[in-house]
């Protein structure tokens, strides 16, 4: 699948099929997500979110608690750390926090710059609802 934001190839998340047969695809370049299938949509494309509202804090046994890392995709932090059973927390990762990982902050800025201004509006990404 090709990313509608930047044109790069997207990767399917390796998750078990759900009752709604939803697939989740992520772009490794701009980190746009696309959901295919599911109960309500054939294709759902979440809109652009600013960097302080896009990332959850990563949690894993091997991560230091004094540094907050941003959870990226495929069980990695934005700065590339991969730990067993890493997951996003219920807390947002904020690049403005004093203890935010500097490398994650740099990567969040790079990813944010990859989103064209034209794709940042609330209605810029098209979702297609299934006819009822």
N, C-alpha and C positions, 0 to 999 in steps of 0.2 A: 504494500500500500504506500502511496506517495503522500507526504505531508502537504496539506492545503495551505500551510503558512509559509514554508520555505522551500518546498519541492524536494526535500531529501527523503530517503527511504525510511519508513517507519518499521518498528519491531513489535511483534505481538508478544504480550506478556505471557509468560509460561504459567498460567493459572488453570486450575481444574475447571471444566465446564460447569456453569450454574444451571439452575432450573430454567432460567430465561435465555440461555445460550448466548450470553454476552461475551464479546471479545473486547479486550482493551489493547490499543495500539499506542505506542509512544515514539516520538521522533527523538533520536539521540542527538540531533543538532540544536533544535530550538525548544525541545521538551514539550511540544504541543501534544495533547492527548486526543484520541478519537475512540469512542465507544461504538461498537457495531452490534446490533441485535438488542436484546433486552426486552422488557415488558412494554415500554412506551415509545421507544425510538428505534428506527432502523439504523440511523447514524446520528450520534450526539457528539458535538464538538464544543467543549467548554471554552469560554472566551478567555482572552488575555487577562492575566492578573499581574499587578506590579510585583516586583521581587520580594517585598515585605509581606505579601499575602499569598504567595505561591508555594512556599516550601514549609514542610513540617520539620520539626526537630527529629533527627535520627536517634534511635535508641538501640543499644545492643550491649551485651556483657563486656565486649572488648573495647568499647569506646570510653575515652576519659570523660568523667562527669564534669570536669571544670571547663571544658571547651564544648560549645554547642555546634554540632555539625548539621548541615541541611541534608535531609533525605532526598535523594534524587530518584532514579528509576533503577530497576533491576537489582535491588538490595545493595546499593552503593550510595555513599555520600556524594555531594557535588564535587568534593575534592578527590574522589576516587577510592576512599576506604571501603573495603567490603568485609563484613563480619557475618558469621553464621547467625541466622535468626534476627537480622537487623530489620527494623520496621519503623514506620513513621509514628511519632507520638501524637497525643491529642493537642500538643502545643505547637504554635507557629514558630518557625525559626526566623528570627529577625536579624538582618545584616547590620543593623544599627546597635545591637547589643554589644556591650563591652567584651563579652566572652565568646562572641561569634567567631567561628573559624575563619581566619583571614583568607585561606585558599578557597573555601566555600563562597565567601563574599566575592572574590574575584570571578569565580566561575558563574555565580548568579548574575553579575553584571554583564559578562560575556554573553550568556544565554539571553538575557533581557535585550541586549543590543541586536540579537538575531531576529527579533520580531519586527517586521516592517511596521511603520506607523499606520499604514492603511489596514493592518490586521489587528489593531489594538482596540477598535471600537467594540462595544457590547454586541453588535449585530454583524460583525465582520466575518465570523465563521458560521457557515450555514449548517444547520441541523435539519434532518428530514424526518418528520414524524410519520409513523405508519398510519395509513388510512383506517378508520374504524368502521 
